[in-house]
Amino acid sequence: ILIDVREPAEYAAGHIPTAKNLPIMTRPDGFFLPKDEFRDAFGWEKPEREAVAVFYCKAGIRSRAAAGLARQAGWEGAREYPGSWMDWVEREKE
């Protein structure tokens, strides 16, 4: 699963197709929520802990923090997209 950790307004302005939004700055507790509260807060199902979850933001700083929090919450498959949104936008221009 691909998870955009930018704020909802940033996500709404453009995101990688199929990405889900989990705004790390306003909801850092999201990784620790029970499944039903997670779904109510974010509008999508909380991934299983062993699922591969790739986090991205604008340039990689928030995604690094998000992946760290996810690992603390037991998400074993937490990964980062180091180039994040800016990298994806540049690659789409090619």
PDB file of N, CA, C and O in Angstrom:
ATOM      1  N   ILE A   1       0.847  -1.180   0.000  1.00  0.00           N
ATOM      2  CA  ILE A   1       0.000   0.000   0.000  1.00  0.00           C
ATOM      3  C   ILE A   1       0.893   1.244   0.000  1.00  0.00           C
ATOM      4  O   ILE A   1       1.950   1.265   0.632  1.00  0.00           O
ATOM      5  N   LEU A   2       0.459   2.255  -0.705  1.00  0.00           N
ATOM      6  CA  LEU A   2       1.189   3.510  -0.811  1.00  0.00           C
ATOM      7  C   LEU A   2       0.472   4.547   0.050  1.00  0.00           C
ATOM      8  O   LEU A   2      -0.726   4.774  -0.122  1.00  0.00           O
ATOM      9  N   ILE A   3       1.197   5.178   0.977  1.00  0.00           N
ATOM     10  CA  ILE A   3       0.575   6.102   1.927  1.00  0.00           C
ATOM     11  C   ILE A   3       1.237   7.478   1.846  1.00  0.00           C
ATOM     12  O   ILE A   3       2.437   7.629   2.075  1.00  0.00           O
ATOM     13  N   ASP A   4       0.419   8.470   1.514  1.00  0.00           N
ATOM     14  CA  ASP A   4       0.832   9.873   1.436  1.00  0.00           C
ATOM     15  C   ASP A   4       0.634  10.473   2.825  1.00  0.00           C
ATOM     16  O   ASP A   4      -0.489  10.516   3.327  1.00  0.00           O
ATOM     17  N   VAL A   5       1.710  10.933   3.444  1.00  0.00           N
ATOM     18  CA  VAL A   5       1.610  11.451   4.817  1.00  0.00           C
ATOM     19  C   VAL A   5       1.531  12.981   4.875  1.00  0.00           C
ATOM     20  O   VAL A   5       1.671  13.569   5.947  1.00  0.00           O
ATOM     21  N   ARG A   6       1.310  13.619   3.733  1.00  0.00           N
ATOM     22  CA  ARG A   6       1.133  15.068   3.717  1.00  0.00           C
ATOM     23  C   ARG A   6      -0.251  15.427   4.260  1.00  0.00           C
ATOM     24  O   ARG A   6      -1.090  14.555   4.486  1.00  0.00           O
ATOM     25  N   GLU A   7      -0.467  16.700   4.461  1.00  0.00           N
ATOM     26  CA  GLU A   7      -1.758  17.173   4.958  1.00  0.00           C
ATOM     27  C   GLU A   7      -2.830  17.009   3.874  1.00  0.00           C
ATOM     28  O   GLU A   7      -2.509  16.974   2.686  1.00  0.00           O
ATOM     29  N   PRO A   8      -4.109  16.907   4.283  1.00  0.00           N
ATOM     30  CA  PRO A   8      -5.186  16.683   3.312  1.00  0.00           C
ATOM     31  C   PRO A   8      -5.228  17.680   2.150  1.00  0.00           C
ATOM     32  O   PRO A   8      -5.531  17.292   1.022  1.00  0.00           O
ATOM     33  N   ALA A   9      -4.932  18.945   2.406  1.00  0.00           N
ATOM     34  CA  ALA A   9      -4.943  19.934   1.318  1.00  0.00           C
ATOM     35  C   ALA A   9      -3.844  19.636   0.301  1.00  0.00           C
ATOM     36  O   ALA A   9      -4.053  19.795  -0.902  1.00  0.00           O
ATOM     37  N   GLU A  10      -2.685  19.209   0.771  1.00  0.00           N
ATOM     38  CA  GLU A  10      -1.593  18.833  -0.137  1.00  0.00           C
ATOM     39  C   GLU A  10      -1.987  17.609  -0.952  1.00  0.00           C
ATOM     40  O   GLU A  10      -1.759  17.554  -2.161  1.00  0.00           O
ATOM     41  N   TYR A  11      -2.570  16.646  -0.292  1.00  0.00           N
ATOM     42  CA  TYR A  11      -3.016  15.411  -0.948  1.00  0.00           C
ATOM     43  C   TYR A  11      -4.060  15.732  -2.010  1.00  0.00           C
ATOM     44  O   TYR A  11      -3.999  15.214  -3.125  1.00  0.00           O
ATOM     45  N   ALA A  12      -5.022  16.592  -1.660  1.00  0.00           N
ATOM     46  CA  ALA A  12      -6.085  16.963  -2.591  1.00  0.00           C
ATOM     47  C   ALA A  12      -5.546  17.695  -3.817  1.00  0.00           C
ATOM     48  O   ALA A  12      -6.118  17.590  -4.901  1.00  0.00           O
ATOM     49  N   ALA A  13      -4.455  18.432  -3.654  1.00  0.00           N
ATOM     50  CA  ALA A  13      -3.865  19.186  -4.759  1.00  0.00           C
ATOM     51  C   ALA A  13      -3.140  18.280  -5.746  1.00  0.00           C
ATOM     52  O   ALA A  13      -2.830  18.704  -6.859  1.00  0.00           O
ATOM     53  N   GLY A  14      -2.870  17.049  -5.357  1.00  0.00           N
ATOM     54  CA  GLY A  14      -2.214  16.098  -6.237  1.00  0.00           C
ATOM     55  C   GLY A  14      -1.512  15.034  -5.427  1.00  0.00           C
ATOM     56  O   GLY A  14      -0.855  15.325  -4.428  1.00  0.00           O
ATOM     57  N   HIS A  15      -1.658  13.788  -5.870  1.00  0.00           N
ATOM     58  CA  HIS A  15      -1.009  12.676  -5.180  1.00  0.00           C
ATOM     59  C   HIS A  15      -0.752  11.548  -6.169  1.00  0.00           C
ATOM     60  O   HIS A  15      -1.309  11.524  -7.266  1.00  0.00           O
ATOM     61  N   ILE A  16       0.087  10.630  -5.769  1.00  0.00           N
ATOM     62  CA  ILE A  16       0.387   9.474  -6.608  1.00  0.00           C
ATOM     63  C   ILE A  16      -0.866   8.604  -6.665  1.00  0.00           C
ATOM     64  O   ILE A  16      -1.468   8.319  -5.630  1.00  0.00           O
ATOM     65  N   PRO A  17      -1.265   8.179  -7.869  1.00  0.00           N
ATOM     66  CA  PRO A  17      -2.462   7.338  -7.980  1.00  0.00           C
ATOM     67  C   PRO A  17      -2.374   6.113  -7.058  1.00  0.00           C
ATOM     68  O   PRO A  17      -1.312   5.515  -6.888  1.00  0.00           O
ATOM     69  N   THR A  18      -3.492   5.771  -6.485  1.00  0.00           N
ATOM     70  CA  THR A  18      -3.698   4.658  -5.536  1.00  0.00           C
ATOM     71  C   THR A  18      -3.239   4.986  -4.116  1.00  0.00           C
ATOM     72  O   THR A  18      -3.491   4.195  -3.207  1.00  0.00           O
ATOM     73  N   ALA A  19      -2.579   6.116  -3.890  1.00  0.00           N
ATOM     74  CA  ALA A  19      -2.100   6.456  -2.542  1.00  0.00           C
ATOM     75  C   ALA A  19      -3.269   6.786  -1.625  1.00  0.00           C
ATOM     76  O   ALA A  19      -4.254   7.398  -2.036  1.00  0.00           O
ATOM     77  N   LYS A  20      -3.133   6.370  -0.386  1.00  0.00           N
ATOM     78  CA  LYS A  20      -4.073   6.705   0.681  1.00  0.00           C
ATOM     79  C   LYS A  20      -3.448   7.828   1.497  1.00  0.00           C
ATOM     80  O   LYS A  20      -2.226   7.970   1.530  1.00  0.00           O
ATOM     81  N   ASN A  21      -4.283   8.627   2.156  1.00  0.00           N
ATOM     82  CA  ASN A  21      -3.774   9.754   2.938  1.00  0.00           C
ATOM     83  C   ASN A  21      -3.832   9.465   4.435  1.00  0.00           C
ATOM     84  O   ASN A  21      -4.861   9.046   4.965  1.00  0.00           O
ATOM     85  N   LEU A  22      -2.698   9.701   5.104  1.00  0.00           N
ATOM     86  CA  LEU A  22      -2.594   9.597   6.560  1.00  0.00           C
ATOM     87  C   LEU A  22      -1.701  10.758   6.994  1.00  0.00           C
ATOM     88  O   LEU A  22      -0.480  10.611   7.049  1.00  0.00           O
ATOM     89  N   PRO A  23      -2.297  11.906   7.301  1.00  0.00           N
ATOM     90  CA  PRO A  23      -1.517  13.110   7.603  1.00  0.00           C
ATOM     91  C   PRO A  23      -0.739  13.001   8.918  1.00  0.00           C
ATOM     92  O   PRO A  23      -1.310  13.115  10.002  1.00  0.00           O
ATOM     93  N   ILE A  24       0.535  12.785   8.805  1.00  0.00           N
ATOM     94  CA  ILE A  24       1.389  12.502   9.954  1.00  0.00           C
ATOM     95  C   ILE A  24       1.510  13.674  10.923  1.00  0.00           C
ATOM     96  O   ILE A  24       1.624  13.453  12.128  1.00  0.00           O
ATOM     97  N   MET A  25       1.488  14.896  10.440  1.00  0.00           N
ATOM     98  CA  MET A  25       1.679  16.043  11.322  1.00  0.00           C
ATOM     99  C   MET A  25       0.462  16.279  12.222  1.00  0.00           C
ATOM    100  O   MET A  25       0.619  16.643  13.388  1.00  0.00           O
ATOM    101  N   THR A  26      -0.729  16.077  11.700  1.00  0.00           N
ATOM    102  CA  THR A  26      -1.925  16.310  12.501  1.00  0.00           C
ATOM    103  C   THR A  26      -2.438  15.046  13.184  1.00  0.00           C
ATOM    104  O   THR A  26      -3.213  15.135  14.136  1.00  0.00           O
ATOM    105  N   ARG A  27      -2.017  13.866  12.710  1.00  0.00           N
ATOM    106  CA  ARG A  27      -2.478  12.612  13.302  1.00  0.00           C
ATOM    107  C   ARG A  27      -1.332  11.617  13.497  1.00  0.00           C
ATOM    108  O   ARG A  27      -1.382  10.515  12.951  1.00  0.00           O
ATOM    109  N   PRO A  28      -0.312  11.980  14.256  1.00  0.00           N
ATOM    110  CA  PRO A  28       0.802  11.054  14.470  1.00  0.00           C
ATOM    111  C   PRO A  28       0.387   9.804  15.242  1.00  0.00           C
ATOM    112  O   PRO A  28       1.110   8.808  15.259  1.00  0.00           O
ATOM    113  N   ASP A  29      -0.778   9.864  15.878  1.00  0.00           N
ATOM    114  CA  ASP A  29      -1.287   8.707  16.618  1.00  0.00           C
ATOM    115  C   ASP A  29      -1.941   7.671  15.710  1.00  0.00           C
ATOM    116  O   ASP A  29      -2.298   6.586  16.167  1.00  0.00           O
ATOM    117  N   GLY A  30      -2.097   7.992  14.445  1.00  0.00           N
ATOM    118  CA  GLY A  30      -2.819   7.120  13.521  1.00  0.00           C
ATOM    119  C   GLY A  30      -2.331   5.683  13.487  1.00  0.00           C
ATOM    120  O   GLY A  30      -3.134   4.756  13.381  1.00  0.00           O
ATOM    121  N   PHE A  31      -1.041   5.492  13.573  1.00  0.00           N
ATOM    122  CA  PHE A  31      -0.476   4.144  13.505  1.00  0.00           C
ATOM    123  C   PHE A  31      -0.859   3.285  14.709  1.00  0.00           C
ATOM    124  O   PHE A  31      -0.822   2.056  14.638  1.00  0.00           O
ATOM    125  N   PHE A  32      -1.222   3.929  15.802  1.00  0.00           N
ATOM    126  CA  PHE A  32      -1.510   3.235  17.047  1.00  0.00           C
ATOM    127  C   PHE A  32      -3.010   3.022  17.285  1.00  0.00           C
ATOM    128  O   PHE A  32      -3.397   2.396  18.272  1.00  0.00           O
ATOM    129  N   LEU A  33      -3.854   3.540  16.383  1.00  0.00           N
ATOM    130  CA  LEU A  33      -5.299   3.421  16.557  1.00  0.00           C
ATOM    131  C   LEU A  33      -5.782   1.997  16.290  1.00  0.00           C
ATOM    132  O   LEU A  33      -5.211   1.298  15.453  1.00  0.00           O
ATOM    133  N   PRO A  34      -6.829   1.564  16.995  1.00  0.00           N
ATOM    134  CA  PRO A  34      -7.471   0.285  16.659  1.00  0.00           C
ATOM    135  C   PRO A  34      -8.067   0.381  15.245  1.00  0.00           C
ATOM    136  O   PRO A  34      -8.321   1.477  14.746  1.00  0.00           O
ATOM    137  N   LYS A  35      -8.284  -0.763  14.614  1.00  0.00           N
ATOM    138  CA  LYS A  35      -8.753  -0.781  13.219  1.00  0.00           C
ATOM    139  C   LYS A  35     -10.012   0.048  12.982  1.00  0.00           C
ATOM    140  O   LYS A  35     -10.085   0.780  11.995  1.00  0.00           O
ATOM    141  N   ASP A  36     -11.001  -0.051  13.864  1.00  0.00           N
ATOM    142  CA  ASP A  36     -12.244   0.680  13.638  1.00  0.00           C
ATOM    143  C   ASP A  36     -12.048   2.196  13.759  1.00  0.00           C
ATOM    144  O   ASP A  36     -12.623   2.956  12.980  1.00  0.00           O
ATOM    145  N   GLU A  37     -11.245   2.635  14.721  1.00  0.00           N
ATOM    146  CA  GLU A  37     -10.967   4.061  14.859  1.00  0.00           C
ATOM    147  C   GLU A  37     -10.126   4.568  13.695  1.00  0.00           C
ATOM    148  O   GLU A  37     -10.313   5.698  13.245  1.00  0.00           O
ATOM    149  N   PHE A  38      -9.211   3.756  13.206  1.00  0.00           N
ATOM    150  CA  PHE A  38      -8.377   4.112  12.054  1.00  0.00           C
ATOM    151  C   PHE A  38      -9.270   4.358  10.839  1.00  0.00           C
ATOM    152  O   PHE A  38      -9.140   5.373  10.156  1.00  0.00           O
ATOM    153  N   ARG A  39     -10.183   3.411  10.576  1.00  0.00           N
ATOM    154  CA  ARG A  39     -11.096   3.527   9.426  1.00  0.00           C
ATOM    155  C   ARG A  39     -11.963   4.784   9.548  1.00  0.00           C
ATOM    156  O   ARG A  39     -12.166   5.500   8.567  1.00  0.00           O
ATOM    157  N   ASP A  40     -12.471   5.048  10.751  1.00  0.00           N
ATOM    158  CA  ASP A  40     -13.302   6.239  10.962  1.00  0.00           C
ATOM    159  C   ASP A  40     -12.496   7.525  10.750  1.00  0.00           C
ATOM    160  O   ASP A  40     -13.018   8.497  10.203  1.00  0.00           O
ATOM    161  N   ALA A  41     -11.240   7.538  11.177  1.00  0.00           N
ATOM    162  CA  ALA A  41     -10.399   8.734  11.081  1.00  0.00           C
ATOM    163  C   ALA A  41      -9.917   9.008   9.669  1.00  0.00           C
ATOM    164  O   ALA A  41      -9.843  10.164   9.253  1.00  0.00           O
ATOM    165  N   PHE A  42      -9.584   7.941   8.916  1.00  0.00           N
ATOM    166  CA  PHE A  42      -8.923   8.137   7.624  1.00  0.00           C
ATOM    167  C   PHE A  42      -9.732   7.674   6.416  1.00  0.00           C
ATOM    168  O   PHE A  42      -9.378   7.994   5.281  1.00  0.00           O
ATOM    169  N   GLY A  43     -10.806   6.931   6.640  1.00  0.00           N
ATOM    170  CA  GLY A  43     -11.671   6.526   5.537  1.00  0.00           C
ATOM    171  C   GLY A  43     -11.174   5.343   4.730  1.00  0.00           C
ATOM    172  O   GLY A  43     -11.655   5.111   3.621  1.00  0.00           O
ATOM    173  N   TRP A  44     -10.237   4.601   5.254  1.00  0.00           N
ATOM    174  CA  TRP A  44      -9.742   3.397   4.583  1.00  0.00           C
ATOM    175  C   TRP A  44      -9.275   2.410   5.647  1.00  0.00           C
ATOM    176  O   TRP A  44      -9.019   2.779   6.793  1.00  0.00           O
ATOM    177  N   GLU A  45      -9.170   1.151   5.243  1.00  0.00           N
ATOM    178  CA  GLU A  45      -8.840   0.093   6.191  1.00  0.00           C
ATOM    179  C   GLU A  45      -7.376   0.150   6.624  1.00  0.00           C
ATOM    180  O   GLU A  45      -6.482   0.363   5.805  1.00  0.00           O
ATOM    181  N   LYS A  46      -7.149  -0.040   7.895  1.00  0.00           N
ATOM    182  CA  LYS A  46      -5.785  -0.074   8.423  1.00  0.00           C
ATOM    183  C   LYS A  46      -5.087  -1.323   7.893  1.00  0.00           C
ATOM    184  O   LYS A  46      -5.623  -2.427   7.995  1.00  0.00           O
ATOM    185  N   PRO A  47      -3.893  -1.153   7.329  1.00  0.00           N
ATOM    186  CA  PRO A  47      -3.166  -2.319   6.806  1.00  0.00           C
ATOM    187  C   PRO A  47      -2.752  -3.271   7.932  1.00  0.00           C
ATOM    188  O   PRO A  47      -2.580  -2.861   9.080  1.00  0.00           O
ATOM    189  N   GLU A  48      -2.600  -4.523   7.585  1.00  0.00           N
ATOM    190  CA  GLU A  48      -2.070  -5.494   8.537  1.00  0.00           C
ATOM    191  C   GLU A  48      -0.622  -5.116   8.829  1.00  0.00           C
ATOM    192  O   GLU A  48       0.045  -4.515   7.987  1.00  0.00           O
ATOM    193  N   ARG A  49      -0.140  -5.460   9.997  1.00  0.00           N
ATOM    194  CA  ARG A  49       1.214  -5.079  10.402  1.00  0.00           C
ATOM    195  C   ARG A  49       2.292  -5.628   9.485  1.00  0.00           C
ATOM    196  O   ARG A  49       3.339  -5.000   9.326  1.00  0.00           O
ATOM    197  N   GLU A  50       2.061  -6.778   8.881  1.00  0.00           N
ATOM    198  CA  GLU A  50       3.088  -7.370   8.024  1.00  0.00           C
ATOM    199  C   GLU A  50       2.992  -6.906   6.565  1.00  0.00           C
ATOM    200  O   GLU A  50       3.857  -7.237   5.754  1.00  0.00           O
ATOM    201  N   ALA A  51       1.962  -6.156   6.235  1.00  0.00           N
ATOM    202  CA  ALA A  51       1.819  -5.641   4.868  1.00  0.00           C
ATOM    203  C   ALA A  51       2.924  -4.626   4.575  1.00  0.00           C
ATOM    204  O   ALA A  51       3.367  -3.901   5.466  1.00  0.00           O
ATOM    205  N   VAL A  52       3.361  -4.585   3.321  1.00  0.00           N
ATOM    206  CA  VAL A  52       4.342  -3.574   2.927  1.00  0.00           C
ATOM    207  C   VAL A  52       3.600  -2.255   2.741  1.00  0.00           C
ATOM    208  O   VAL A  52       2.669  -2.160   1.941  1.00  0.00           O
ATOM    209  N   ALA A  53       4.022  -1.247   3.485  1.00  0.00           N
ATOM    210  CA  ALA A  53       3.439   0.089   3.407  1.00  0.00           C
ATOM    211  C   ALA A  53       4.562   1.056   3.069  1.00  0.00           C
ATOM    212  O   ALA A  53       5.516   1.203   3.832  1.00  0.00           O
ATOM    213  N   VAL A  54       4.444   1.714   1.922  1.00  0.00           N
ATOM    214  CA  VAL A  54       5.469   2.667   1.473  1.00  0.00           C
ATOM    215  C   VAL A  54       4.941   4.078   1.720  1.00  0.00           C
ATOM    216  O   VAL A  54       3.875   4.457   1.233  1.00  0.00           O
ATOM    217  N   PHE A  55       5.708   4.839   2.484  1.00  0.00           N
ATOM    218  CA  PHE A  55       5.315   6.187   2.861  1.00  0.00           C
ATOM    219  C   PHE A  55       6.032   7.227   2.006  1.00  0.00           C
ATOM    220  O   PHE A  55       7.210   7.082   1.679  1.00  0.00           O
ATOM    221  N   TYR A  56       5.291   8.285   1.649  1.00  0.00           N
ATOM    222  CA  TYR A  56       5.925   9.417   0.967  1.00  0.00           C
ATOM    223  C   TYR A  56       5.286  10.713   1.437  1.00  0.00           C
ATOM    224  O   TYR A  56       4.188  10.725   1.992  1.00  0.00           O
ATOM    225  N   CYS A  57       6.004  11.804   1.200  1.00  0.00           N
ATOM    226  CA  CYS A  57       5.516  13.144   1.534  1.00  0.00           C
ATOM    227  C   CYS A  57       5.913  14.055   0.373  1.00  0.00           C
ATOM    228  O   CYS A  57       5.824  13.640  -0.782  1.00  0.00           O
ATOM    229  N   LYS A  58       6.339  15.263   0.644  1.00  0.00           N
ATOM    230  CA  LYS A  58       6.768  16.160  -0.427  1.00  0.00           C
ATOM    231  C   LYS A  58       8.212  15.887  -0.830  1.00  0.00           C
ATOM    232  O   LYS A  58       8.524  15.753  -2.013  1.00  0.00           O
ATOM    233  N   ALA A  59       9.092  15.807   0.174  1.00  0.00           N
ATOM    234  CA  ALA A  59      10.515  15.646  -0.140  1.00  0.00           C
ATOM    235  C   ALA A  59      11.207  14.530   0.641  1.00  0.00           C
ATOM    236  O   ALA A  59      12.388  14.270   0.413  1.00  0.00           O
ATOM    237  N   GLY A  60      10.511  13.875   1.544  1.00  0.00           N
ATOM    238  CA  GLY A  60      11.091  12.743   2.251  1.00  0.00           C
ATOM    239  C   GLY A  60      11.265  12.880   3.745  1.00  0.00           C
ATOM    240  O   GLY A  60      11.555  11.893   4.421  1.00  0.00           O
ATOM    241  N   ILE A  61      11.097  14.076   4.280  1.00  0.00           N
ATOM    242  CA  ILE A  61      11.319  14.272   5.721  1.00  0.00           C
ATOM    243  C   ILE A  61      10.173  13.685   6.543  1.00  0.00           C
ATOM    244  O   ILE A  61      10.405  12.914   7.474  1.00  0.00           O
ATOM    245  N   ARG A  62       8.947  14.048   6.199  1.00  0.00           N
ATOM    246  CA  ARG A  62       7.798  13.517   6.946  1.00  0.00           C
ATOM    247  C   ARG A  62       7.639  12.019   6.742  1.00  0.00           C
ATOM    248  O   ARG A  62       7.233  11.307   7.661  1.00  0.00           O
ATOM    249  N   SER A  63       7.957  11.533   5.541  1.00  0.00           N
ATOM    250  CA  SER A  63       7.817  10.094   5.302  1.00  0.00           C
ATOM    251  C   SER A  63       8.806   9.291   6.137  1.00  0.00           C
ATOM    252  O   SER A  63       8.489   8.183   6.570  1.00  0.00           O
ATOM    253  N   ARG A  64       9.985   9.828   6.368  1.00  0.00           N
ATOM    254  CA  ARG A  64      10.968   9.154   7.220  1.00  0.00           C
ATOM    255  C   ARG A  64      10.430   9.051   8.642  1.00  0.00           C
ATOM    256  O   ARG A  64      10.530   8.003   9.280  1.00  0.00           O
ATOM    257  N   ALA A  65       9.857  10.152   9.133  1.00  0.00           N
ATOM    258  CA  ALA A  65       9.265  10.145  10.475  1.00  0.00           C
ATOM    259  C   ALA A  65       8.082   9.176  10.536  1.00  0.00           C
ATOM    260  O   ALA A  65       7.925   8.443  11.512  1.00  0.00           O
ATOM    261  N   ALA A  66       7.261   9.176   9.500  1.00  0.00           N
ATOM    262  CA  ALA A  66       6.095   8.289   9.470  1.00  0.00           C
ATOM    263  C   ALA A  66       6.512   6.827   9.490  1.00  0.00           C
ATOM    264  O   ALA A  66       5.931   6.027  10.224  1.00  0.00           O
ATOM    265  N   ALA A  67       7.505   6.474   8.700  1.00  0.00           N
ATOM    266  CA  ALA A  67       7.975   5.088   8.680  1.00  0.00           C
ATOM    267  C   ALA A  67       8.510   4.682  10.048  1.00  0.00           C
ATOM    268  O   ALA A  67       8.294   3.554  10.490  1.00  0.00           O
ATOM    269  N   GLY A  68       9.198   5.586  10.713  1.00  0.00           N
ATOM    270  CA  GLY A  68       9.698   5.311  12.059  1.00  0.00           C
ATOM    271  C   GLY A  68       8.573   5.085  13.049  1.00  0.00           C
ATOM    272  O   GLY A  68       8.630   4.152  13.850  1.00  0.00           O
ATOM    273  N   LEU A  69       7.545   5.930  13.004  1.00  0.00           N
ATOM    274  CA  LEU A  69       6.391   5.754  13.883  1.00  0.00           C
ATOM    275  C   LEU A  69       5.659   4.455  13.574  1.00  0.00           C
ATOM    276  O   LEU A  69       5.221   3.745  14.479  1.00  0.00           O
ATOM    277  N   ALA A  70       5.532   4.156  12.296  1.00  0.00           N
ATOM    278  CA  ALA A  70       4.853   2.922  11.904  1.00  0.00           C
ATOM    279  C   ALA A  70       5.601   1.703  12.450  1.00  0.00           C
ATOM    280  O   ALA A  70       4.981   0.761  12.944  1.00  0.00           O
ATOM    281  N   ARG A  71       6.914   1.724  12.362  1.00  0.00           N
ATOM    282  CA  ARG A  71       7.702   0.604  12.900  1.00  0.00           C
ATOM    283  C   ARG A  71       7.517   0.500  14.412  1.00  0.00           C
ATOM    284  O   ARG A  71       7.414  -0.604  14.947  1.00  0.00           O
ATOM    285  N   GLN A  72       7.473   1.638  15.104  1.00  0.00           N
ATOM    286  CA  GLN A  72       7.234   1.625  16.555  1.00  0.00           C
ATOM    287  C   GLN A  72       5.882   1.003  16.886  1.00  0.00           C
ATOM    288  O   GLN A  72       5.724   0.357  17.922  1.00  0.00           O
ATOM    289  N   ALA A  73       4.910   1.203  15.998  1.00  0.00           N
ATOM    290  CA  ALA A  73       3.566   0.661  16.199  1.00  0.00           C
ATOM    291  C   ALA A  73       3.462  -0.793  15.741  1.00  0.00           C
ATOM    292  O   ALA A  73       2.392  -1.396  15.826  1.00  0.00           O
ATOM    293  N   GLY A  74       4.570  -1.358  15.255  1.00  0.00           N
ATOM    294  CA  GLY A  74       4.575  -2.760  14.861  1.00  0.00           C
ATOM    295  C   GLY A  74       4.349  -3.031  13.386  1.00  0.00           C
ATOM    296  O   GLY A  74       4.206  -4.187  12.989  1.00  0.00           O
ATOM    297  N   TRP A  75       4.315  -1.989  12.565  1.00  0.00           N
ATOM    298  CA  TRP A  75       4.147  -2.186  11.126  1.00  0.00           C
ATOM    299  C   TRP A  75       5.483  -2.668  10.566  1.00  0.00           C
ATOM    300  O   TRP A  75       6.355  -1.862  10.242  1.00  0.00           O
ATOM    301  N   GLU A  76       5.633  -3.961  10.458  1.00  0.00           N
ATOM    302  CA  GLU A  76       6.901  -4.549  10.041  1.00  0.00           C
ATOM    303  C   GLU A  76       7.283  -4.213   8.598  1.00  0.00           C
ATOM    304  O   GLU A  76       8.464  -4.188   8.253  1.00  0.00           O
ATOM    305  N   GLY A  77       6.294  -3.958   7.773  1.00  0.00           N
ATOM    306  CA  GLY A  77       6.547  -3.694   6.360  1.00  0.00           C
ATOM    307  C   GLY A  77       6.686  -2.228   6.013  1.00  0.00           C
ATOM    308  O   GLY A  77       6.553  -1.866   4.844  1.00  0.00           O
ATOM    309  N   ALA A  78       6.948  -1.367   6.990  1.00  0.00           N
ATOM    310  CA  ALA A  78       7.068   0.077   6.734  1.00  0.00           C
ATOM    311  C   ALA A  78       8.307   0.371   5.898  1.00  0.00           C
ATOM    312  O   ALA A  78       9.414  -0.046   6.240  1.00  0.00           O
ATOM    313  N   ARG A  79       8.108   1.094   4.797  1.00  0.00           N
ATOM    314  CA  ARG A  79       9.184   1.488   3.899  1.00  0.00           C
ATOM    315  C   ARG A  79       9.008   2.964   3.556  1.00  0.00           C
ATOM    316  O   ARG A  79       7.979   3.567   3.861  1.00  0.00           O
ATOM    317  N   GLU A  80      10.025   3.534   2.920  1.00  0.00           N
ATOM    318  CA  GLU A  80       9.964   4.941   2.501  1.00  0.00           C
ATOM    319  C   GLU A  80      10.230   5.057   1.004  1.00  0.00           C
ATOM    320  O   GLU A  80      10.983   4.272   0.429  1.00  0.00           O
ATOM    321  N   TYR A  81       9.605   6.036   0.396  1.00  0.00           N
ATOM    322  CA  TYR A  81       9.923   6.431  -0.978  1.00  0.00           C
ATOM    323  C   TYR A  81      10.790   7.671  -0.800  1.00  0.00           C
ATOM    324  O   TYR A  81      10.259   8.771  -0.642  1.00  0.00           O
ATOM    325  N   PRO A  82      12.117   7.519  -0.822  1.00  0.00           N
ATOM    326  CA  PRO A  82      13.034   8.618  -0.477  1.00  0.00           C
ATOM    327  C   PRO A  82      12.820   9.905  -1.277  1.00  0.00           C
ATOM    328  O   PRO A  82      12.902  10.992  -0.704  1.00  0.00           O
ATOM    329  N   GLY A  83      12.553   9.819  -2.555  1.00  0.00           N
ATOM    330  CA  GLY A  83      12.370  11.023  -3.359  1.00  0.00           C
ATOM    331  C   GLY A  83      11.013  11.663  -3.183  1.00  0.00           C
ATOM    332  O   GLY A  83      10.828  12.849  -3.459  1.00  0.00           O
ATOM    333  N   SER A  84      10.066  10.868  -2.719  1.00  0.00           N
ATOM    334  CA  SER A  84       8.712  11.304  -2.420  1.00  0.00           C
ATOM    335  C   SER A  84       8.017  11.992  -3.596  1.00  0.00           C
ATOM    336  O   SER A  84       8.345  11.738  -4.755  1.00  0.00           O
ATOM    337  N   TRP A  85       7.059  12.861  -3.288  1.00  0.00           N
ATOM    338  CA  TRP A  85       6.218  13.510  -4.304  1.00  0.00           C
ATOM    339  C   TRP A  85       7.045  14.250  -5.355  1.00  0.00           C
ATOM    340  O   TRP A  85       6.758  14.143  -6.548  1.00  0.00           O
ATOM    341  N   MET A  86       8.056  14.991  -4.936  1.00  0.00           N
ATOM    342  CA  MET A  86       8.841  15.778  -5.887  1.00  0.00           C
ATOM    343  C   MET A  86       9.527  14.872  -6.903  1.00  0.00           C
ATOM    344  O   MET A  86       9.592  15.218  -8.083  1.00  0.00           O
ATOM    345  N   ASP A  87      10.030  13.747  -6.483  1.00  0.00           N
ATOM    346  CA  ASP A  87      10.656  12.790  -7.379  1.00  0.00           C
ATOM    347  C   ASP A  87       9.623  12.221  -8.351  1.00  0.00           C
ATOM    348  O   ASP A  87       9.881  12.123  -9.550  1.00  0.00           O
ATOM    349  N   TRP A  88       8.472  11.854  -7.837  1.00  0.00           N
ATOM    350  CA  TRP A  88       7.435  11.266  -8.683  1.00  0.00           C
ATOM    351  C   TRP A  88       6.983  12.261  -9.753  1.00  0.00           C
ATOM    352  O   TRP A  88       6.812  11.891 -10.915  1.00  0.00           O
ATOM    353  N   VAL A  89       6.790  13.513  -9.364  1.00  0.00           N
ATOM    354  CA  VAL A  89       6.373  14.547 -10.325  1.00  0.00           C
ATOM    355  C   VAL A  89       7.416  14.702 -11.427  1.00  0.00           C
ATOM    356  O   VAL A  89       7.065  14.784 -12.604  1.00  0.00           O
ATOM    357  N   GLU A  90       8.684  14.741 -11.059  1.00  0.00           N
ATOM    358  CA  GLU A  90       9.752  14.877 -12.053  1.00  0.00           C
ATOM    359  C   GLU A  90       9.785  13.677 -13.004  1.00  0.00           C
ATOM    360  O   GLU A  90       9.961  13.845 -14.211  1.00  0.00           O
ATOM    361  N   ARG A  91       9.619  12.494 -12.472  1.00  0.00           N
ATOM    362  CA  ARG A  91       9.628  11.284 -13.308  1.00  0.00           C
ATOM    363  C   ARG A  91       8.439  11.253 -14.268  1.00  0.00           C
ATOM    364  O   ARG A  91       8.549  10.733 -15.378  1.00  0.00           O
ATOM    365  N   GLU A  92       7.322  11.801 -13.846  1.00  0.00           N
ATOM    366  CA  GLU A  92       6.139  11.839 -14.701  1.00  0.00           C
ATOM    367  C   GLU A  92       6.331  12.795 -15.886  1.00  0.00           C
ATOM    368  O   GLU A  92       5.673  12.644 -16.915  1.00  0.00           O
ATOM    369  N   LYS A  93       7.219  13.762 -15.746  1.00  0.00           N
ATOM    370  CA  LYS A  93       7.499  14.705 -16.831  1.00  0.00           C
ATOM    371  C   LYS A  93       8.305  14.067 -17.949  1.00  0.00           C
ATOM    372  O   LYS A  93       8.266  14.523 -19.092  1.00  0.00           O
ATOM    373  N   GLU A  94       9.040  13.005 -17.613  1.00  0.00           N
ATOM    374  CA  GLU A  94       9.933  12.362 -18.597  1.00  0.00           C
ATOM    375  C   GLU A  94       9.171  11.613 -19.655  1.00  0.00           C
ATOM    376  O   GLU A  94       9.776  11.022 -20.549  1.00  0.00           O
TER     377      GLU A  94
END
